[in-house]
Amino acid sequence: MAGESRTAVLLVEDNLGDARLIREVFRGDPVHRVDFTHVECMRDAEKCLAKRAFDVVVLDLGLPDAQGLEAVERAHAAAPHVPLVVVTGLDDESMGAQALRHGAQDYLAKGQLDKGGFWRAMRYAIERKSAELAQRQSDESYKLLFDGNPNPMWVFAADSGAILAVNNLAVRTYGYSREEFLGMTGGDLQPLGEENRYASRFAVFAKRNLPLGSGGVFKHRKKSGELIDVEIAGGPIVFNGRAAVLGLANDVTERNSQQAQLFQPQKLEALGRLAGGVAHDLNNLMGVVLGYGELALEQLDYNSPPGRNVESMLKAAGQAVSIVRQLLAFSRQQIQQPRIVSLNTIVKNMETLLRRLIGEDVQLSIDTGANLDTVKADPSQIEQVIMNLASNARDAMPEGGRLSIGTSNVELDVMDPLRQPGSPIGPHVLLTVSDTGCGMDAKTQARIFEPFFTTKEPGKGTGLGLSMAYGIVKQSGGSISVGSQPGHGATFTICLPRVEGAPQPQSTEKPSGKMPSGSETVLLVEDAVPLREAVQQFLQQAGYNVLVAEGGTAALAASRNHPGPIHLLLTDVIMPGLSGPQLAQQLRMARPGVRVLFMSGYTDEALGSHGVLEEGVALIEKPFTRGSLLIKMRDVLDAAGSSLCGALQCQ
């Protein structure tokens, strides 16, 4: 009948009578359809098994060319996946039992063969062999999915978190042996203090029988003590009849590090805007403190207690001003006086100063590149950067070491690791400052340029040195980065864009010790009342005739109402209504001979992009002392042909 199921049986029996008996058992049976292939020796059986597939082998243990267990072993070797039923003599059941231990599925005694028993033996043999094969395939799948998985994997007990199984990659990645893992819990993979968080997370999913999916990112500790970030995924399973949780770990340490590097410029940018806004307000306040402090000190005996108190106040105010300027440098709002310079010249001129700074126990090595290109930057601010980096290097080498400073030309392309996001490509000049000190871990490096972040003891530093260096370099159009490992020193790398042109000499002119004075008329415009009043006193005491206005509109009105000449406009840059440059433009139309001196707590787009002043613009940085203001005013008033706005683009 088409589609009927038949069982293919290989009968290996050298006794023809016994073979006939076995065949007769199934002859004419309409239910048990059996196709017999009969051979009389093991050699012929092996040939048959090599040529075609059988559902079961019925094997006599007393063959001409194979006796006892040898026949079982050869049959099993010829077709390991075919179930085997052996037949034995009545007095040899012990041999049948041994055959079971060597791979046979069942055995039958000759002389007790009946259709029902024979068929059950074959059916059970086939079923047991199928179950063995399924289990073997399951085991192979388990090994492929578990041991062969490209991620570390564990099986945790749902009730205790004990590790019940671990794959090969977890052993290689974490450094623990398999035996060590099987004596641990999931919490043992966590840093100290986080064990309960890990265990409770998996216990909830196991208890509710929920698919875990992504269980979040955890810290894992290797046997070496190294911490890595891992994203855990998996879910509840039954393992050896026990409720368990399958966990898979994906190492995301590098990914998180890359994301942190991408977010770091944005974070520093936001901090810079905040620092710049705070610093601008502080500049006006500190200008008031310094101004009235100087006026008060002139009226006191320097050696009296009140005089010493005011002097101490002025020193503290000076330190506060230094902090404010570092904040402005970090926020890239510091006033710069850039020019074309050679980093080789700057570094060589600083060598003596650097040797005094780092001390005798630190060896200084300077390697300046030949034919170094020029850059455009404020040389005094670049000196500040190098000094801060050298100072940090010295502190990182309390027992001595080596400080290396080098310069070279470099061509940055899009994929260059030295190039930071947003930085230009093309020719640059490289400045590296390296030390052999204690180094930094990745967590410290991620925050090293933040203002007020420091690893030093309280009172040992403000945490503004590196943030100031970051701001100066960024404001100069360059980039700064750090590479370091604990115990292996640190290397700071600064890239500045190359410019064409010869280095410009730096002015060495110094102000005289005499306090300048004058009799000209000055139009003072400042919207901050306390600072305006302090500056007014400065100017009046120095002999100037002072017109005062709180803003641009009031200043124009004061100019219209004043019948005499106005020699100098002293104005803030950023004010409500008319800005300082706008005021200067309109005042120039009415008074072509007026000269202009701007005051600013920070530079703004009105004075050029990124706070870089256009050449020819006279500006004094807040907060200023009375002496520095009076000197700057005389420079502007006495300058022959001084322009009203200089090169400032007045709109």
C-alpha positions as CSV (number, residue, x, y, z in Angstrom):
1,M,0.0,0.0,0.0
2,A,1.3,3.4,-1.0
3,G,2.6,5.5,1.9
4,E,2.6,2.6,4.4
5,S,5.4,2.6,7.0
6,R,8.0,-0.2,6.9
7,T,10.9,-1.0,9.2
8,A,14.2,-1.8,7.5
9,V,16.0,-4.5,9.6
10,L,19.5,-5.8,9.1
11,L,19.6,-9.4,10.6
12,V,23.2,-10.6,11.3
13,E,22.8,-14.3,12.1
14,D,25.0,-17.2,11.0
15,N,22.5,-19.8,12.2
16,L,20.1,-20.2,9.3
17,G,17.5,-21.9,11.5
18,D,17.5,-19.0,14.0
19,A,17.4,-16.6,11.1
20,R,14.4,-18.3,9.6
21,L,12.6,-18.3,13.0
22,I,13.1,-14.6,13.4
23,R,11.8,-13.9,9.9
24,E,8.8,-16.2,10.4
25,V,7.8,-14.2,13.5
26,F,6.8,-11.3,11.2
27,R,5.7,-13.1,8.1
28,G,2.2,-12.2,7.0
29,D,1.8,-9.7,9.8
30,P,-0.6,-6.9,8.5
31,V,0.5,-4.5,11.3
32,H,4.2,-4.8,11.7
33,R,5.7,-4.3,8.2
34,V,9.3,-5.4,8.4
35,D,11.9,-5.6,5.5
36,F,14.6,-8.0,6.5
37,T,18.1,-8.0,5.0
38,H,20.0,-11.2,6.2
39,V,23.8,-11.6,6.3
40,E,25.8,-14.4,8.1
41,C,29.0,-12.6,9.1
42,M,30.2,-9.2,10.4
43,R,32.1,-8.4,7.3
44,D,29.0,-8.6,5.1
45,A,27.1,-6.6,7.7
46,E,29.6,-3.8,7.6
47,K,29.3,-3.7,3.8
48,C,25.5,-3.4,4.0
49,L,25.7,-0.7,6.6
50,A,28.0,1.3,4.4
51,K,25.7,1.1,1.4
52,R,22.2,1.8,2.9
53,A,20.4,3.0,5.9
54,F,18.6,0.7,8.3
55,D,16.2,1.4,11.1
56,V,17.6,-1.3,13.4
57,V,20.3,-4.0,13.5
58,V,19.5,-7.5,15.0
59,L,22.8,-9.0,15.9
60,D,23.9,-12.5,17.0
61,L,26.9,-12.4,19.3
62,G,28.4,-15.7,18.0
63,L,29.5,-15.0,14.4
64,P,32.2,-16.7,12.5
65,D,34.3,-13.5,12.3
66,A,33.2,-11.7,15.5
67,Q,32.5,-13.1,18.9
68,G,30.7,-11.4,21.8
69,L,31.4,-7.8,22.5
70,E,33.7,-7.6,19.4
71,A,30.6,-8.0,17.3
72,V,28.8,-5.2,19.2
73,E,31.8,-2.8,18.9
74,R,32.2,-3.4,15.1
75,A,28.5,-3.0,14.4
76,H,28.4,0.2,16.5
77,A,31.5,1.5,14.7
78,A,30.0,0.8,11.3
79,A,26.7,2.6,12.0
80,P,26.9,4.5,15.3
81,H,23.5,6.1,14.8
82,V,21.6,2.8,14.1
83,P,19.9,1.2,17.1
84,L,21.3,-2.3,18.0
85,V,19.3,-5.3,19.4
86,V,21.4,-8.4,20.3
87,V,20.2,-12.0,20.6
88,T,22.0,-14.4,23.0
89,G,21.6,-18.0,24.1
90,L,19.5,-18.8,27.1
91,D,22.6,-19.4,29.3
92,D,24.4,-16.2,28.3
93,E,22.3,-13.3,29.6
94,S,25.4,-11.8,31.3
95,M,26.8,-11.2,27.8
96,G,23.6,-9.4,26.9
97,A,23.9,-7.1,29.9
98,Q,27.5,-6.3,28.9
99,A,26.4,-5.5,25.3
100,L,24.0,-2.9,26.7
101,R,26.9,-1.2,28.4
102,H,28.8,-1.1,25.1
103,G,26.1,0.6,23.1
104,A,23.3,-2.0,22.4
105,Q,19.8,-0.7,23.1
106,D,18.3,-4.1,24.1
107,Y,18.9,-7.9,24.1
108,L,16.7,-11.0,23.6
109,A,17.3,-14.6,24.6
110,K,17.0,-17.2,21.8
111,G,14.2,-19.7,22.5
112,Q,12.0,-17.0,24.0
113,L,11.3,-15.1,20.9
114,D,7.7,-14.0,20.2
115,K,6.2,-11.4,18.0
116,G,5.2,-9.0,20.7
117,G,8.4,-9.1,22.6
118,F,10.6,-8.9,19.5
119,W,8.6,-6.0,18.1
120,R,8.7,-4.1,21.4
121,A,12.4,-4.6,21.7
122,M,12.9,-3.2,18.2
123,R,10.5,-0.3,18.7
124,Y,12.1,0.6,22.1
125,A,15.5,0.4,20.5
126,I,14.5,2.8,17.8
127,E,12.9,5.2,20.2
128,R,15.9,5.2,22.6
129,K,18.3,5.7,19.8
130,S,16.3,8.6,18.5
131,A,16.2,10.1,22.0
132,E,20.0,9.7,22.2
133,L,20.4,11.3,18.8
134,A,18.1,14.2,19.8
135,Q,20.0,14.7,23.0
136,R,23.3,14.6,21.2
137,Q,22.1,17.2,18.7
138,S,20.8,19.3,21.6
139,D,24.2,19.0,23.3
140,E,25.9,20.0,20.1
141,S,23.5,23.0,19.7
142,Y,24.2,24.0,23.3
143,K,27.9,23.9,22.7
144,L,27.6,25.9,19.5
145,L,25.4,28.5,21.1
146,F,26.9,28.6,24.6
147,D,30.6,27.6,24.4
148,G,30.9,28.9,20.8
149,N,29.2,32.2,21.5
150,P,31.4,35.3,20.7
151,N,30.4,36.9,24.0
152,P,31.0,35.8,27.6
153,M,28.0,33.8,28.9
154,W,26.9,32.4,32.3
155,V,24.0,30.5,33.8
156,F,23.1,31.8,37.2
157,A,20.9,30.1,39.8
158,A,17.7,32.2,40.1
159,D,17.5,31.9,43.9
160,S,21.1,32.5,44.9
161,G,22.9,34.0,41.8
162,A,25.4,31.1,42.0
163,I,27.2,30.5,38.7
164,L,26.0,27.1,37.3
165,A,27.8,27.2,33.9
166,V,30.2,29.4,32.1
167,N,31.4,29.5,28.5
168,N,34.9,29.5,27.1
169,L,35.0,33.1,26.2
170,A,34.1,34.2,29.7
171,V,37.0,32.1,31.0
172,R,39.4,33.7,28.5
173,T,38.1,37.3,29.0
174,Y,37.8,37.4,32.8
175,G,40.9,35.4,33.7
176,Y,39.1,33.0,36.1
177,S,39.3,29.3,35.5
178,R,36.1,27.3,35.0
179,E,36.4,25.8,38.5
180,E,36.8,29.3,40.0
181,F,33.7,30.6,38.2
182,L,31.6,27.6,39.4
183,G,32.5,28.7,43.0
184,M,31.3,32.3,42.5
185,T,28.1,34.2,42.2
186,G,27.0,36.9,39.8
187,G,27.7,39.5,42.4
188,D,31.4,38.5,42.6
189,L,31.8,40.0,39.1
190,Q,30.7,43.4,40.4
191,P,32.9,46.0,42.0
192,L,32.7,46.2,45.7
193,G,29.5,47.7,46.9
194,E,27.5,46.9,43.8
195,E,26.9,43.1,44.3
196,N,23.4,43.5,45.6
197,R,22.3,45.6,42.6
198,Y,23.4,42.9,40.2
199,A,21.8,40.0,42.0
200,S,18.5,41.8,42.6
201,R,18.2,42.8,38.9
202,F,18.4,39.2,37.7
203,A,16.3,37.9,40.6
204,V,13.3,40.1,39.5
205,F,13.4,38.8,36.0
206,A,13.8,35.2,37.0
207,K,11.0,35.4,39.6
208,R,8.5,36.9,37.1
209,N,9.7,34.7,34.3
210,L,10.2,37.8,32.1
211,P,12.5,38.0,29.0
212,L,15.4,40.1,30.1
213,G,16.5,41.5,26.8
214,S,19.0,44.3,27.6
215,G,19.3,44.3,31.4
216,G,21.4,47.5,31.5
217,V,25.1,48.4,31.7
218,F,27.1,47.2,34.7
219,K,30.7,47.4,35.8
220,H,32.4,44.0,35.8
221,R,35.7,43.2,37.5
222,K,38.2,40.9,35.9
223,K,40.5,38.6,38.0
224,S,43.3,41.2,37.3
225,G,41.2,43.9,39.0
226,E,40.5,45.7,35.7
227,L,37.0,47.2,35.5
228,I,35.1,47.0,32.2
229,D,31.6,48.3,31.2
230,V,29.3,45.4,30.0
231,E,25.8,45.4,28.7
232,I,24.0,42.4,30.0
233,A,21.3,40.6,28.1
234,G,19.5,37.2,28.5
235,G,16.5,35.8,30.3
236,P,15.1,33.0,32.5
237,I,15.7,29.3,31.6
238,V,15.5,25.9,33.3
239,F,19.0,24.4,33.7
240,N,19.2,20.8,34.9
241,G,15.7,21.1,36.2
242,R,16.5,24.2,38.2
243,A,15.2,27.8,37.7
244,A,18.1,29.8,36.3
245,V,19.0,33.0,34.4
246,L,21.1,33.0,31.3
247,G,23.3,36.1,31.1
248,L,25.3,37.4,28.1
249,A,27.8,40.2,28.5
250,N,28.8,42.6,25.7
251,D,31.9,44.7,26.5
252,V,31.0,48.3,25.8
253,T,34.0,49.9,27.5
254,E,35.5,51.2,24.2
255,R,32.1,52.4,23.0
256,N,31.4,54.3,26.2
257,S,34.8,55.8,26.0
258,Q,34.3,57.0,22.4
259,Q,30.9,58.4,23.4
260,A,32.5,60.2,26.3
261,Q,35.1,61.7,23.9
262,L,32.3,62.9,21.6
263,F,30.3,64.4,24.5
264,Q,33.3,66.0,26.2
265,P,33.6,69.0,23.8
266,Q,29.9,69.7,24.2
267,K,30.2,69.5,28.0
268,L,33.2,71.8,28.1
269,E,31.4,74.2,25.7
270,A,28.4,74.4,28.1
271,L,30.7,74.9,31.1
272,G,32.6,77.5,29.1
273,R,29.4,79.6,28.5
274,L,28.5,79.4,32.2
275,A,32.0,80.3,33.3
276,G,32.2,83.2,30.8
277,G,28.9,84.6,32.0
278,V,29.9,84.4,35.7
279,A,33.3,85.8,35.0
280,H,31.9,88.9,33.2
281,D,29.8,89.9,36.2
282,L,32.7,89.2,38.6
283,N,35.0,91.4,36.5
284,N,32.8,94.4,37.1
285,L,32.5,93.7,40.9
286,M,36.2,93.1,41.2
287,G,36.9,96.3,39.4
288,V,34.9,98.1,42.1
289,V,36.8,96.3,44.9
290,L,40.2,97.1,43.4
291,G,39.3,100.7,42.6
292,Y,37.9,101.8,45.9
293,G,40.6,99.7,47.7
294,E,43.4,101.7,45.9
295,L,41.6,105.0,46.7
296,A,41.3,104.0,50.4
297,L,44.9,102.8,50.6
298,E,46.2,106.2,49.4
299,Q,44.4,107.9,52.4
300,L,45.9,105.5,55.0
301,D,49.2,104.9,56.5
302,Y,50.6,101.7,54.8
303,N,52.0,100.5,58.2
304,S,48.9,101.1,60.2
305,P,46.5,98.2,60.9
306,P,43.8,99.7,58.6
307,G,46.4,100.2,55.9
308,R,47.6,96.6,56.2
309,N,44.0,95.3,56.1
310,V,43.2,97.2,52.9
311,E,46.5,95.9,51.4
312,S,45.6,92.3,52.3
313,M,42.1,92.9,50.7
314,L,43.8,94.1,47.5
315,K,46.0,91.1,47.4
316,A,43.0,88.8,47.8
317,A,41.2,90.7,45.1
318,G,44.2,90.3,42.8
319,Q,44.1,86.5,43.3
320,A,40.3,86.6,42.5
321,V,41.1,88.5,39.3
322,S,43.5,85.8,38.3
323,I,40.9,83.1,38.8
324,V,38.4,85.1,36.8
325,R,40.9,85.5,33.9
326,Q,41.5,81.7,34.0
327,L,37.7,81.2,33.7
328,L,37.6,83.5,30.8
329,A,40.5,81.7,29.2
330,F,38.6,78.4,29.6
331,S,35.5,79.9,28.1
332,R,37.5,81.3,25.2
333,Q,36.4,84.9,26.0
334,Q,39.8,86.1,27.2
335,I,41.2,89.1,25.4
336,Q,44.0,88.1,23.1
337,Q,46.8,89.9,21.3
338,P,47.6,87.3,18.6
339,R,50.5,87.6,16.2
340,I,52.6,85.3,14.0
341,V,55.0,83.4,16.3
342,S,57.4,80.5,16.3
343,L,56.8,77.9,19.0
344,N,60.5,77.1,18.9
345,T,61.3,80.7,20.0
346,I,58.7,80.6,22.8
347,V,59.9,77.3,24.1
348,K,63.6,78.2,24.0
349,N,63.0,81.5,25.7
350,M,61.2,79.7,28.5
351,E,64.0,77.1,29.1
352,T,65.6,78.9,32.1
353,L,62.3,79.7,33.7
354,L,61.1,76.1,33.2
355,R,64.2,74.7,34.9
356,R,63.6,76.8,37.9
357,L,60.0,75.8,38.0
358,I,60.4,72.0,37.9
359,G,63.4,71.8,40.2
360,E,66.7,69.9,40.1
361,D,65.2,66.4,40.5
362,V,63.3,66.7,37.2
363,Q,65.3,66.5,34.0
364,L,64.2,68.8,31.2
365,S,64.5,67.7,27.6
366,I,63.7,70.1,24.8
367,D,63.5,68.9,21.2
368,T,62.5,71.6,18.8
369,G,61.8,70.6,15.2
370,A,63.8,71.9,12.3
371,N,62.1,74.3,9.8
372,L,59.1,74.6,12.1
373,D,56.1,76.4,10.6
374,T,54.7,79.5,12.3
375,V,51.3,79.9,14.0
376,K,49.1,82.8,15.0
377,A,48.6,83.1,18.8
378,D,49.1,85.3,21.8
379,P,52.7,84.4,22.8
380,S,52.1,85.3,26.5
381,Q,49.1,83.0,26.6
382,I,51.0,80.2,25.0
383,E,53.7,80.7,27.6
384,Q,50.9,80.3,30.2
385,V,49.8,77.0,28.7
386,I,53.4,75.6,28.8
387,M,53.9,76.8,32.3
388,N,50.7,75.2,33.5
389,L,51.5,71.9,31.8
390,A,55.1,71.9,33.2
391,S,53.7,72.7,36.7
392,N,51.3,69.8,36.5
393,A,54.1,67.5,35.3
394,R,56.3,68.5,38.2
395,D,53.5,67.7,40.7
396,A,53.1,64.3,39.0
397,M,56.7,63.5,39.6
398,P,57.3,64.1,43.4
399,E,60.4,61.8,43.3
400,G,61.8,63.2,40.1
401,G,61.6,62.2,36.5
402,R,61.8,63.6,33.0
403,L,59.9,66.4,31.4
404,S,60.1,66.4,27.6
405,I,58.9,69.3,25.4
406,G,58.9,68.9,21.6
407,T,57.7,70.7,18.5
408,S,57.2,69.4,15.0
409,N,55.2,70.0,11.8
410,V,52.3,67.6,11.2
411,E,49.6,67.2,8.5
412,L,46.2,66.4,9.9
413,D,43.6,64.6,7.8
414,V,40.0,63.6,8.6
415,M,40.9,60.3,10.2
416,D,44.0,61.5,12.1
417,P,43.7,60.4,15.8
418,L,45.3,63.8,16.8
419,R,42.4,65.7,15.2
420,Q,39.5,66.4,17.5
421,P,35.9,66.8,16.3
422,G,35.4,70.2,14.7
423,S,39.1,70.9,14.3
424,P,40.4,71.9,10.8
425,I,42.4,69.6,8.6
426,G,45.7,70.4,6.9
427,P,49.2,71.5,8.1
428,H,49.6,72.1,11.8
429,V,52.3,72.7,14.3
430,L,52.6,70.1,17.1
431,L,53.6,71.0,20.7
432,T,54.0,68.0,23.0
433,V,54.6,68.1,26.8
434,S,55.4,64.7,28.3
435,D,56.3,63.5,31.8
436,T,57.3,60.2,33.4
437,G,55.0,60.7,36.4
438,C,52.2,58.8,38.0
439,G,49.8,59.1,35.0
440,M,46.0,59.1,35.0
441,D,43.2,56.6,34.6
442,A,40.5,57.0,32.0
443,K,38.0,58.5,34.5
444,T,40.4,61.3,35.4
445,Q,41.3,62.0,31.8
446,A,37.6,62.4,30.9
447,R,37.4,65.4,33.3
448,I,41.0,66.8,33.2
449,F,40.0,70.0,31.3
450,E,36.9,70.9,33.5
451,P,37.3,74.0,35.6
452,F,37.9,73.4,39.3
453,F,38.5,69.7,38.7
454,T,41.7,68.7,40.5
455,T,43.3,65.5,41.9
456,K,45.5,67.5,44.3
457,E,44.9,67.9,48.0
458,P,42.7,70.8,49.1
459,G,44.6,74.1,49.0
460,K,47.2,72.7,46.6
461,G,45.5,74.0,43.4
462,T,42.5,75.8,42.0
463,G,41.8,73.2,39.3
464,L,41.9,76.0,36.6
465,G,45.3,75.5,35.1
466,L,44.4,72.9,32.5
467,S,41.0,74.4,31.8
468,M,42.7,77.7,31.1
469,A,45.1,75.8,28.7
470,Y,42.2,74.2,27.0
471,G,40.5,77.6,26.5
472,I,43.6,79.3,25.2
473,V,44.4,76.6,22.7
474,K,40.7,76.5,21.5
475,Q,40.6,80.2,21.2
476,S,43.7,80.1,19.1
477,G,42.0,77.7,16.7
478,G,43.8,74.6,17.9
479,S,43.1,71.5,19.9
480,I,44.6,69.9,23.0
481,S,44.4,66.3,24.1
482,V,46.0,64.0,26.7
483,G,47.2,60.4,26.6
484,S,48.0,58.6,29.8
485,Q,48.0,55.4,31.8
486,P,48.4,55.0,35.6
487,G,52.1,54.6,36.3
488,H,53.2,55.5,32.8
489,G,53.2,59.3,32.8
490,A,51.2,61.6,30.6
491,T,51.5,63.3,27.2
492,F,49.7,66.5,26.4
493,T,49.5,67.2,22.6
494,I,48.6,70.7,21.2
495,C,47.9,71.2,17.5
496,L,47.8,74.7,16.2
497,P,47.0,75.6,12.5
498,R,50.0,76.7,10.4
499,V,50.0,80.2,9.0
500,E,52.2,81.9,6.4
501,G,54.5,84.7,7.4
502,A,57.6,85.5,9.4
503,P,57.4,85.6,13.3
504,Q,56.6,89.1,14.6
505,P,58.7,90.5,17.4
506,Q,57.1,91.0,20.8
507,S,57.1,94.5,22.3
508,T,59.4,94.9,25.3
509,E,58.2,98.4,26.3
510,K,57.5,98.8,30.0
511,P,55.4,101.5,31.7
512,S,57.2,104.0,33.9
513,G,56.5,104.1,37.6
514,K,55.0,107.6,37.5
515,M,51.2,107.8,37.6
516,P,50.0,109.6,34.4
517,S,47.6,112.5,34.6
518,G,45.9,114.8,32.1
519,S,43.5,117.7,31.7
520,E,41.5,116.5,28.6
521,T,37.7,115.9,28.6
522,V,36.7,112.2,28.8
523,L,33.2,110.9,28.1
524,L,32.8,107.9,30.4
525,V,30.1,105.3,29.5
526,E,29.5,102.4,31.8
527,D,26.1,100.7,32.7
528,A,27.4,99.2,35.9
529,V,26.9,102.0,38.5
530,P,29.5,101.0,41.2
531,L,32.2,100.6,38.5
532,R,31.3,103.8,36.8
533,E,31.5,105.8,40.0
534,A,34.9,104.3,40.8
535,V,36.4,105.0,37.4
536,Q,35.0,108.6,37.6
537,Q,36.9,109.2,40.8
538,F,40.1,107.7,39.2
539,L,39.9,110.2,36.3
540,Q,38.9,113.2,38.3
541,Q,41.8,112.7,40.8
542,A,44.1,112.4,37.8
543,G,43.0,115.9,36.6
544,Y,40.6,114.9,33.8
545,N,37.3,116.6,33.1
546,V,34.8,113.8,33.1
547,L,31.4,113.5,31.5
548,V,29.4,110.5,32.7
549,A,26.7,108.5,31.0
550,E,25.0,105.1,31.8
551,G,24.6,104.0,28.2
552,G,24.9,104.9,24.5
553,T,21.8,107.0,24.2
554,A,22.7,109.1,27.3
555,A,26.2,109.5,26.0
556,L,25.1,110.9,22.7
557,A,22.9,113.4,24.6
558,A,25.8,114.4,26.9
559,S,27.9,115.0,23.8
560,R,25.2,117.2,22.2
561,N,24.9,119.2,25.4
562,H,28.6,119.7,25.9
563,P,29.9,122.8,24.2
564,G,33.6,122.1,24.4
565,P,35.7,119.4,22.9
566,I,35.6,115.7,23.9
567,H,39.0,114.2,23.6
568,L,38.4,110.6,24.6
569,L,35.4,108.2,24.6
570,L,36.0,105.6,27.4
571,T,33.2,103.1,26.9
572,D,32.1,99.6,27.8
573,V,31.7,97.3,24.9
574,I,28.5,95.4,25.7
575,M,25.6,97.6,27.0
576,P,21.8,97.7,26.7
577,G,20.7,99.6,23.6
578,L,23.7,101.0,21.8
579,S,26.8,98.9,22.1
580,G,30.2,100.5,22.6
581,P,31.2,100.2,18.9
582,Q,27.9,101.6,17.7
583,L,28.2,104.5,20.1
584,A,31.7,105.2,18.8
585,Q,30.6,105.2,15.2
586,Q,27.8,107.7,15.8
587,L,29.9,109.9,18.1
588,R,32.6,110.0,15.4
589,M,30.1,111.4,12.9
590,A,29.5,114.4,15.3
591,R,33.0,114.7,16.6
592,P,35.6,113.4,14.1
593,G,38.5,114.1,16.4
594,V,37.4,111.9,19.3
595,R,39.6,109.0,20.3
596,V,38.2,105.8,21.6
597,L,39.2,103.4,24.4
598,F,37.0,100.3,25.0
599,M,36.5,98.6,28.3
600,S,35.4,94.9,28.4
601,G,35.2,92.1,30.9
602,Y,35.4,89.7,28.0
603,T,35.6,90.0,24.2
604,D,32.5,89.5,22.1
605,E,31.6,89.1,18.4
606,A,31.5,92.9,18.3
607,L,35.3,92.8,18.6
608,G,35.9,89.9,16.2
609,S,35.1,86.2,16.2
610,H,36.2,84.3,19.3
611,G,37.4,87.4,21.1
612,V,40.4,88.0,18.8
613,L,40.8,91.7,18.5
614,E,41.3,93.4,15.2
615,E,44.6,95.2,14.9
616,G,44.4,98.9,15.9
617,V,41.5,98.7,18.4
618,A,42.4,100.2,21.8
619,L,40.9,98.1,24.6
620,I,41.6,97.6,28.3
621,E,40.6,94.4,30.0
622,K,38.4,94.4,33.1
623,P,39.1,94.4,36.0
624,F,41.9,97.0,35.8
625,T,43.8,99.0,38.3
626,R,43.8,102.7,38.4
627,G,47.4,102.8,37.2
628,S,46.8,100.5,34.2
629,L,43.8,102.6,33.1
630,L,45.6,105.9,33.3
631,I,48.6,104.5,31.4
632,K,46.4,103.1,28.7
633,M,44.4,106.4,28.4
634,R,47.6,108.4,27.9
635,D,48.8,105.9,25.3
636,V,45.6,106.4,23.3
637,L,45.4,110.2,23.8
638,D,49.1,110.7,22.9
639,A,49.1,108.4,19.9
640,A,49.5,110.4,16.7
641,G,46.7,109.9,14.3
642,S,44.9,107.5,16.6
643,S,41.7,106.3,14.8
644,L,38.3,106.6,16.3
645,C,37.5,102.9,16.0
646,G,40.8,101.5,14.7
647,A,40.1,98.5,12.5
648,L,36.9,97.8,14.4
649,Q,34.0,97.1,12.2
650,C,31.4,99.5,13.5
651,Q,27.9,98.6,12.4
